[in-house]
Amino acid sequence: MKKIQILGSGCSKCKALALSAETAAKEMGIEYQIEKVTDIKEIMKFGVMMTPALVVDGQVKVVGKILSPEQIKAMLS
């Protein structure tokens, strides 16, 4: 199972990244768990200074960008 985390305050960009990540995982048919991390202290533990950020299985993949589902699929495979 893939653990997908969206780091951010819950702004519109964060929500868009979460939607793209969920869409990508569903289209791939993989088992996944999505978690939205909004606590600034938790976000800083990842070394992230700009949001939104995408974390897959504990590894920061993207910071400060909204990706399309197609771009995220490459990171999930």
N, C-alpha and C positions, 0 to 999 in steps of 0.2 A: 504494500500500500504506500502510495506517495503522500507525503505530508507537505501541503502547500500552505505557506503563510504569506499574508499580505500585511506589510508593515505600513502604518499610516494613521492619520487622525480620523479617518472616516469621511474625508472630503470627496468631492465628485471624482477626482482622478483616482483615488484609492478604490472607490466603488467600481469604476470602469475597469481597473486592473483585476479586481476580484471577479467580475463578470467574465472577462476574457479568460482568466485562468480556469474558472469553472466550466466554461464552454469548451475549452481545449481538452480538459480531462474527460468530460462527458463524450465528446466526439471520438476520443481515442479509446473509450470503453475501458479505462483503467480504474482500479480501486483507488480512491483518494480521500483525503481528509483536508478540508480547507479551514483555516483559522485566521481570523482578523486580529492583528496585534495593534492595539491603540495606545498602550501605555508607553510613554516616552522613555522610561527607564529600560523597559524590555527591548524597545527598538534600538536604543543605544548599545545594548549588549551585543548586537549584531555588527556594531561599528558603522551603522547607517546614519548619515547626517541629513539626508534628503529623502523625502517620500514622494510618491509611493515606492515601495520596494517589494520585490518578489523573492521569496526564499523557498527552495525546494529541498526537502530532506536535510534541512539545517544549513544549506549553502546559499549564500546571497547570490542571486543570478542577475538581477537588474535593479538599479537604483535611479529614481527620478524620472522614469519613463512609463508610459502606458503602451503595452504591447498588444498586438492582435492575437487572437487565438492561434493562428498559424505559427507565429513566432514562439509562442509559449510551448506549443507541441514539441518543437525541437529540443526544448529544455527538459521536457518530461520524459522523452524517450531514452 
